[in-house]
Amino acid sequence: MARYIFITGGVVSSLGKGLASAALGALLQARGYTVRLRKLDPYLNVDPGTMSPYQHGECFVTDDGAETDLDLGHYERFTGRSANRMDNITTGRIYQDIITRERRGDYLGGTVQVIPHVTNAIKEFILDGNSGYDFVLVEIGGTVGDIEAMPFLEAIRQLGNDLPRQHCVYIHLTLLPYIPAAGEVKTKPTQHSVKELRSIGIQPDILLCRADRSIPADERRKLSLFCNVRESAVIEALDVSSIYDVPRAYHAAGLDHEVLAAFGIEPAPRPDMGRWNAVTEAVHNPEGEVTIAIVGKYTGLKDAYKSLIEALAHGGISNRVKVNLDWIEAEIFEHQDPSPYLEHVHGILVPGGFGHRGTEGKIAAAGFAREHNVPYFGICFGMQMAVIEAARSLAGITQAGSTEFGPTPEPIVGLMTEWMRGNELEIRSASGDLGGTMRLGAYAASLKPGSKIAEIYGTTHISERHRHRYEVNMGYRERLENCGLIFAGTSPDGLLPETVELADHPWFIGVQYHPELKSRPFEPHPLFASFIAAAKAQSRLV
């Protein structure tokens, strides 16, 4: 039977519960255990698919087409296990399911209440489908004390009694602030957070304490005394220079040992940290560096591009170089010459996005890369803008545009209205709902033999994750290919474009899918590895 680890957060938000959960999962794997990680989000949205990146950061997409919290990206990158739609749930989805049941009459006239109906639904979600796993790690979003999180905390409290003894452990992640004027690390915020947790019936077994300096012995003893945890279970989580240092740092602090001891697993299997030693060695001992310009529209919030940032770092690991990111707001290029901003970079990447703002700037960035032979990587929207640029500049289609921004006489990019998912026809309309209606999840693609992208993958058959509503118009394929923009990848039926590349360019590739979602530090995505290799070669020319 699976054992359960519940990770809660206190004091402030954004302490890194997702990263802590992912790192602990990696450490348990290093000891030979199988793990599953799940996220409970307290907000009322059904999923983050319609939420602005400025509000919630990146929307991570799974193979089965779920739009999920960005923490699932951490889970996948650190454990290598692909997540699915049953690894993330929100209050909105819970209530949606319960109201559907109530309307159907499933509750037989009974009064539907938070307890037991909502809490039972949460428990069912947590316990479902976990056979075959040694440990299930469940992260509860938000901060202890938030009214939105109360049903989730009550549910995991009940599970502490429902599960057999030594099958449930609670970890509470908190902040120990340092007050310079006092010269002290303060424990009181953590004490109050644990008091709040205990007031609802949850006694944490382990405190994971975020701090920018080592926790003095006196403060460690104070936390142990007032929070009712073993002193050895007060684990310091110090700031590190790279997120890939976190598994080794937590291991050195004794987190995985303390977790197994709380379950009564002693002596614990010895860990094999070889994978993480190799990753951190590559991160901290690069043999060079490259600069990549990211021309986007959400550059003010880096979490909007979390998977992209990490995939570029993975490309750096595979090439033993440090990847420096130069964030550029796309709108700048709508009013200024891009040359002063881009002439020093070794690669240009235009990521995904939605809406008209900044589009002409992204088109200008693609044009600069094409004209100056700078490696260019266009992802989803970035591919579409590169195709529009080529249509205007190479094919002479001066009014080339996208119907996403309104009527256009030359719809190089248009709304997808139908496509095949397996043996089923998916149909959409412009007036339909926005949530969950895009082309989502893993789809197969066929690559043209002899193309650059097929050479990079080492195969002509791939599967990648998608998240888009608009598609390049295949009616323009012949005119564009005659100008050197090759449609090197399509859906297996040949109806939908998946990749484009410039025939006479060192490295100019656009993809309709999101390869960053499948990259891992110990298994970099081939496109990112190849892109950074091209940037490394470019650095010798600049």
SVG drawing of the C-alpha trace seen along z (x, -y; Angstrom):
<svg xmlns="http://www.w3.org/2000/svg" viewBox="-35 -54 71 56">
<polyline fill="none" stroke="black" stroke-width="0.4" points="0.0,0.0 1.2,-3.5 2.5,-5.8 1.4,-9.5 3.4,-12.6 1.5,-15.9 3.3,-19.1 1.8,-22.3 3.1,-25.9 3.1,-28.6 4.1,-32.2 4.2,-33.5 3.4,-32.1 6.0,-31.4 8.4,-29.5 8.8,-26.7 6.5,-23.9 6.4,-22.5 10.2,-22.5 10.5,-20.9 8.0,-18.2 9.8,-17.5 13.2,-17.3 11.9,-15.0 10.4,-12.8 13.8,-12.7 15.5,-11.7 13.1,-8.9 13.7,-7.7 17.4,-7.8 16.8,-5.3 15.0,-2.9 11.4,-3.8 8.6,-4.6 6.8,-7.9 3.8,-9.9 3.3,-13.6 0.0,-15.4 -1.1,-19.0 -4.2,-20.4 -5.0,-24.0 -7.5,-26.0 -8.7,-28.5 -12.2,-28.3 -11.0,-28.1 -11.6,-24.6 -8.0,-24.7 -5.4,-27.4 -6.1,-27.3 -7.9,-30.6 -5.8,-32.4 -3.3,-35.1 0.4,-34.1 0.8,-37.3 -1.7,-35.8 -0.6,-32.2 2.6,-31.8 3.0,-29.1 0.1,-26.7 1.7,-23.3 0.2,-20.8 0.3,-17.0 0.3,-14.3 -3.4,-13.6 -4.2,-17.3 -4.7,-18.6 -3.9,-22.3 -2.3,-22.2 -0.3,-24.1 3.3,-24.9 4.5,-22.8 3.7,-19.7 6.5,-20.8 8.9,-20.6 7.5,-17.1 8.2,-15.9 11.7,-17.5 12.9,-16.1 11.4,-12.6 11.2,-11.9 7.6,-10.6 5.1,-12.1 2.1,-13.6 -1.5,-13.4 -4.8,-15.2 -5.4,-13.2 -2.3,-14.7 -3.8,-18.2 -7.2,-19.3 -8.7,-22.6 -11.6,-23.7 -13.4,-24.6 -13.2,-21.1 -14.2,-19.6 -17.3,-21.8 -18.1,-21.3 -18.2,-17.5 -20.3,-17.8 -22.8,-20.1 -23.1,-17.9 -23.8,-14.9 -26.3,-17.0 -28.3,-18.0 -28.3,-14.4 -29.8,-13.4 -26.9,-11.3 -27.2,-12.5 -30.8,-11.3 -32.3,-14.5 -29.5,-14.9 -28.1,-18.3 -24.8,-18.8 -22.1,-20.2 -18.4,-20.9 -18.1,-18.2 -18.5,-15.4 -19.2,-15.8 -16.4,-18.2 -13.8,-16.6 -14.8,-13.1 -14.4,-14.2 -10.9,-15.5 -10.0,-12.3 -11.2,-10.2 -9.0,-12.2 -5.9,-11.8 -6.4,-8.0 -7.4,-7.2 -5.0,-5.3 -2.0,-4.9 -1.5,-1.2 2.0,-0.3 3.6,-3.4 5.7,-3.3 5.1,-7.0 2.5,-9.6 3.5,-13.1 0.6,-15.6 1.3,-19.3 -1.5,-21.6 -1.4,-25.0 -1.7,-28.3 -0.8,-29.1 -2.1,-27.7 -4.7,-30.2 -6.1,-30.9 -9.9,-30.3 -9.8,-28.7 -7.5,-25.9 -9.5,-24.9 -11.4,-22.0 -8.1,-20.5 -6.5,-20.7 -9.5,-19.1 -9.4,-16.3 -5.7,-15.5 -6.4,-15.7 -9.1,-13.1 -6.7,-10.9 -4.3,-10.9 -6.9,-8.9 -8.2,-6.9 -4.9,-5.5 -3.1,-2.8 -0.5,-3.8 2.9,-5.0 1.3,-5.5 1.0,-9.3 3.6,-12.1 3.0,-15.8 5.7,-18.2 5.3,-21.9 7.4,-24.4 7.9,-27.7 10.1,-30.8 12.6,-31.8 13.3,-35.6 16.5,-37.2 16.1,-40.6 19.4,-42.6 18.7,-45.2 18.3,-42.4 21.0,-40.2 18.7,-37.2 16.8,-34.5 13.3,-34.8 11.2,-31.6 8.0,-33.3 6.3,-33.3 6.9,-29.6 5.6,-29.0 2.4,-30.8 2.0,-29.0 2.4,-25.6 -0.1,-26.8 -2.6,-27.5 -2.0,-24.1 -2.4,-22.3 -5.6,-24.2 -7.3,-22.3 -5.9,-19.0 -2.7,-18.5 0.6,-18.1 3.5,-18.4 6.1,-15.6 8.8,-17.6 9.5,-21.3 11.3,-22.4 12.6,-25.9 13.5,-28.2 16.3,-30.6 19.1,-32.6 21.6,-31.4 22.2,-28.4 19.8,-28.0 21.6,-28.4 21.3,-25.5 19.3,-27.6 16.7,-28.5 16.5,-24.8 15.8,-23.7 13.2,-26.5 11.4,-25.3 11.5,-21.8 10.1,-22.7 7.3,-25.1 6.3,-23.3 6.3,-19.8 8.6,-18.2 11.9,-16.3 15.0,-18.5 16.3,-16.2 13.1,-16.9 13.8,-20.7 15.4,-20.7 17.0,-23.8 16.3,-24.6 18.9,-27.2 19.0,-29.3 21.0,-27.7 22.4,-29.1 20.6,-26.6 17.3,-24.7 19.2,-21.5 21.3,-21.9 18.1,-21.4 18.0,-17.5 21.6,-17.3 21.1,-20.2 18.0,-18.6 19.8,-15.2 22.7,-16.8 20.3,-18.4 18.7,-15.0 15.2,-15.5 14.9,-12.1 16.3,-10.3 13.9,-12.0 10.9,-11.2 11.8,-7.5 12.4,-7.5 8.9,-9.1 7.5,-6.1 9.5,-3.7 11.7,-2.6 15.0,-2.0 17.6,-1.2 16.8,-3.1 18.2,-2.0 21.3,-3.9 20.7,-6.6 22.4,-6.7 23.0,-10.4 25.1,-9.8 22.4,-11.4 22.2,-14.6 26.0,-14.8 26.4,-14.8 23.8,-17.5 25.1,-19.8 28.7,-19.3 27.7,-20.3 25.8,-23.4 28.6,-24.7 31.5,-23.9 30.6,-25.2 33.2,-25.4 31.8,-28.5 28.6,-30.6 26.1,-31.8 23.4,-34.5 19.9,-33.8 17.4,-36.6 13.9,-35.7 11.5,-38.1 8.1,-37.7 5.2,-39.5 5.2,-38.2 8.9,-39.1 7.9,-40.9 7.1,-37.5 9.7,-34.8 7.3,-32.1 5.3,-32.6 8.1,-30.8 9.2,-28.4 9.5,-25.3 11.2,-27.2 13.8,-28.6 14.6,-25.2 14.7,-23.6 17.3,-26.2 19.3,-25.4 19.1,-21.7 20.4,-22.6 23.3,-24.3 24.0,-21.2 24.2,-19.0 26.7,-21.4 28.6,-22.2 27.9,-26.0 26.2,-28.5 23.0,-30.0 22.5,-33.7 19.0,-34.9 18.4,-38.4 14.7,-39.2 13.3,-41.6 9.7,-42.9 8.5,-42.3 6.7,-45.7 10.0,-47.5 10.7,-46.3 7.5,-47.8 9.0,-51.3 12.8,-50.6 15.4,-48.9 16.1,-45.5 19.8,-45.5 21.1,-47.2 19.2,-44.7 20.1,-41.5 23.4,-42.0 25.3,-40.6 23.2,-37.6 24.0,-34.0 20.4,-32.8 16.9,-34.3 13.9,-32.5 10.3,-33.6 8.0,-31.7 4.3,-31.0 1.7,-33.6 -1.8,-34.8 -3.2,-38.1 -2.1,-40.9 0.1,-42.8 3.8,-42.6 3.2,-40.5 5.0,-42.9 8.0,-42.9 8.2,-39.2 7.9,-39.3 10.8,-41.8 12.9,-39.5 12.3,-36.5 13.3,-38.8 16.5,-39.8 17.5,-36.2 16.8,-35.2 18.7,-38.1 21.7,-37.9 22.0,-34.1 21.4,-34.1 20.0,-30.8 16.3,-31.1 13.8,-29.0 10.1,-29.8 7.8,-27.9 4.0,-27.8 3.2,-31.5 6.9,-32.0 6.6,-29.6 3.5,-31.4 5.2,-34.8 8.2,-33.4 6.0,-32.1 4.2,-35.5 7.6,-37.2 8.7,-34.8 5.5,-35.3 5.9,-39.0 9.6,-39.2 10.3,-36.2 7.0,-35.3 5.9,-38.9 2.6,-38.4 2.7,-41.9 -0.7,-41.7 0.1,-38.3 -1.5,-38.1 -3.4,-36.0 -7.2,-35.8 -6.4,-35.8 -6.1,-39.5 -9.1,-40.2 -10.1,-39.8 -7.1,-39.7 -6.9,-39.5 -4.1,-37.0 -4.8,-34.6 -1.4,-32.9 -2.5,-31.8 -6.1,-30.9 -8.4,-29.4 -8.5,-25.6 -12.0,-24.3 -11.5,-20.6 -8.7,-18.0 -8.3,-14.4 -7.5,-13.1 -6.8,-9.4 -9.9,-8.2 -12.2,-11.0 -12.9,-14.3 -12.5,-17.4 -14.6,-20.3 -14.4,-24.0 -15.9,-27.3 -15.0,-30.9 -18.0,-31.4 -17.2,-28.5 -15.8,-28.4 -12.2,-29.3 -11.4,-26.8 -10.1,-23.4 -10.9,-23.9 -7.5,-24.2 -5.6,-21.5 -4.2,-20.1 -1.8,-17.3 0.4,-14.9 -0.1,-14.4 2.1,-12.5 3.9,-14.2 5.8,-12.9 9.1,-14.6 10.4,-14.9 13.4,-12.5 16.6,-14.4 15.3,-17.5 17.3,-19.3 14.7,-18.6 14.6,-14.9 18.3,-14.8 18.1,-16.5 15.5,-14.0 17.2,-11.0 13.8,-9.8 10.9,-10.8 8.1,-9.9 7.7,-12.0 5.1,-12.8 5.0,-16.3 2.6,-18.3 0.4,-21.0 -1.5,-24.0 -2.8,-26.2 -6.0,-27.4 -4.6,-28.8 -2.6,-27.0 -0.5,-28.0 -2.6,-27.8 -1.4,-24.9 -2.9,-26.6 0.2,-28.8 2.6,-25.9 3.7,-25.7 4.4,-29.4 6.4,-29.5 8.4,-26.3 9.3,-27.9 10.9,-30.7 12.9,-28.3 10.7,-27.9 10.3,-24.1 7.3,-22.5 9.5,-19.7 6.9,-18.2 3.2,-17.6 0.5,-15.7 0.5,-12.0 -2.4,-12.7 -0.5,-15.6 -3.2,-18.2 -1.7,-20.2 1.8,-21.8 4.0,-20.9 7.4,-22.3 9.1,-24.7 12.7,-25.4 14.8,-27.6 16.8,-25.6 19.7,-28.0 20.1,-29.1 22.5,-27.7 19.6,-27.0 16.1,-28.4 13.4,-26.1 9.8,-26.8 7.5,-24.2 3.8,-24.4 4.1,-22.3 5.9,-23.0 9.0,-20.9 10.1,-22.6 7.4,-20.6 9.2,-17.3 12.8,-18.4 14.6,-17.0 18.0,-18.0 19.3,-14.5 17.6,-14.1 17.6,-17.4 15.1,-17.8 17.0,-17.3 15.7,-20.6 17.0,-22.6 20.3,-20.7 20.7,-21.4 19.7,-25.1 22.2,-25.7 24.9,-23.9 24.1,-26.2 24.3,-29.2 27.6,-27.9 28.9,-27.8 27.5,-31.3 29.4,-32.6 32.6,-31.9 31.6,-34.1 30.2,-37.2"/>
</svg>
